[in-house]
Amino acid sequence: MKSLVALFLFVAVAAAIPVNEQIVSVSQDTLGNYKLKYVIEGISRVEHGDANGNINGGYSYIDPHGVLRKIEFTAGINGFQAIGTDIPTQVADTPEVAVAKSHHLELLRAAELKSAEIPLVKTEVIGAPAPAIVAPAPIAPVVQLGSIPETPEVLAARAEHFSAHEAARKLLIH
C-alpha cells in the first residue's frame, strides 16, 4: 500500500511539472502488479512490479553537461541491484599494490605472533585461595593535542623509537 501511495504521489508531482513533452502511464491490477512509464524532456523512468514485491526498471536523465546517465535496477528478495555505467566498481590492485598488501599482512601476522609470546606475570591477589596469572595490562593510546616541543629528551626518545622499529623490522625480515 505504501508503494502505491508513493507511486501516485510520484505521478502527481510529475504531472505538476510544466514541460514541453510529458508522458505518464500507470496501470495496476488488484493483485499488486503494476507498470509505470514516465517521460519528460531529458528524464525518463520505466518500472514494473509484481504481486511478490519484485521490481524491475530503469531511469535515465541528461546531466548538466549534456551526458545521458542511465541506470537499470531490480529489487526484491535479493535487495536492490543497480546496473549502469555511472556506478562505481572496485578497482583491481596493481601488482605493486598486491605485493605491498601481502607484505603488510605478513608484518601484522608476525607482530601478532610476537605479542602472543608476551610472558604472563604471576601475581597474588590478597584473600584469593590461589595465585592468579594475568597478562600485562595493554598500553593505553595517548592523545596528543598540539605539538611537542623539540627538547633533547624528545629527540632522544624519537631516535630510540625509530631504532627499535628498525631492529624489529630486521628481525622480521631475517
KARAMO-V603751 format. One record per helix or strand of 2 or more residues. SS is the DSSP state (alpha for helix, beta for strand). FROM is the first residue (numbers start at 1). TO is the last residue. If there is no record, write none. Layout:
BEGIN
SS/FROM/TO + SS/FROM/TO
END
This chain:
BEGIN
alpha/2/15 + beta/22/28 + beta/34/40 + beta/43/49 + beta/55/62 + beta/68/76 + beta/79/84 + alpha/95/116 + beta/121/123 + beta/132/134 + alpha/152/173
END
